[in-house]
Amino acid sequence: MSAAPSSKPGPPKWGDLAPRVASGVAMIAVGAAAIWLGGGVFAALAIVIAGLMTWELVRMIRPGHRRAAMQEGAVASLALAIALFVPGGVAVLILGILLVVLVGRTGAHPLLTAGYGAGIFLGAYGLVMLRVEAGLIWTLWLVAVVVVTDVAGYFAGRIIGGPKFWPAVSPKKTWSGTVAGWIVAAALSGWMQVQFGLPGWLILAGVGLSFASQMGDAAESALKRRMKVKDSSNLIPGHGGVMDRFDAMMGAALAVTLALVVAGVS
């Protein structure tokens, strides 16, 4: 006689919405205030986020080395704080040394550690440089594109569903959510272009930035699958860890860092 099918209900479709929204509103409030104030306040926020992401990275790669993870997070914050206030060439040297130290002290999965560490350090550095060199509006554009991409992807993926975007890496992401992110990012960029007199290529750049943020999210999903963990930590209710929330932002910031380098901004 076969066993009766389980009647245990699965997780509710919107079960994580309430804590996700509450945490999201709090993060938006803190982030918006830091972006508006700029200067040392915004730099301090980026430094803290980069340090926490480094801590989570080491915890995932070397789960038994909790003290080392805290030390590496602190060292990353200190090094980034120094790098932000020295000339560009010196900053690159400092971040390069930091990356070597991170890989050496972590002692496992050196390529993964180097790749994700570089993404964290350069992304945080580029985000601060964008606020310093390009100003408030451009920084708001980047952050807003990342936020609306995530929100559109979340709701479109759950309401529309459909084929998965990259099931081997991120099984929850759908093509409907991915494309919805591009569309909303383009619409937002078009509105900001008209509203603030920004360049005509902003709509296309918004789609590219949206895709870069999605690739940041996918990269972290791949890391978690490789390390067999669900979340990078449990610091943020409804979101998991700092890396879970800011992976997309780092992906977009890396794209901006590359643009700043190409433009010759140090």
GIDA-V214636 format. One line per field, one symbol per residue. ss: DSSP state (@ for helix, = for strand, . for the rest). phi: phi as a letter, one per 30 degrees, with the letter a starting at -180 (. if undefined). psi: psi as a letter, one per 40 degrees, with the letter a starting at -180 (. if undefined). Layout:
ss=???
phi=???
psi=???
This chain:
ss=................@@@@@@@@@@@@@@@@@@@@@.@@@@@@@@@@@@@@@@@@@@@@@....@@@@@@@@@@@@@@@@@@....@@@@@@@@@@@@@@@@@@@...@@@@@@@@@@@@@@@@@@@@@@@@..@@@@@@@@@@@@@@@@@@@@@@@@....===...=====@@@@@@@@@@@@@@@@@@@@@@.....@@@@@@@@@@@@@@@@@@@@@@@@@@........=...=.@@@@@@@@@@@@@@@@@@@@@....
phi=.dddddcddddddcdcdddddddddddddddddddddihdddddddddddddddededdddbedcdddddddddddddddddddbbeedddddddddeddddddddibhedddddddddddddddddddddddcjddddddeddddddddddddddddddijdddaddcbdddcdddddedddddddddddddddciddddddddddddddddddddddddddddddibdbdabdceibjcddddcddddddddddeddddddidc
psi=hiiiihehiihidfdedddddddddddddddddddddabddddddddddddddddddddddgdegddddddddddddddddddefiidddddddddddddddddddeigdddddddddddddddddddddddddadddddddddddddddddddddddddaaiidgdddgeehidddddddddddddddddddddefiidedddddddddddddddddddddddddefididafdhhedbiddddeddddddddddddddddefh.
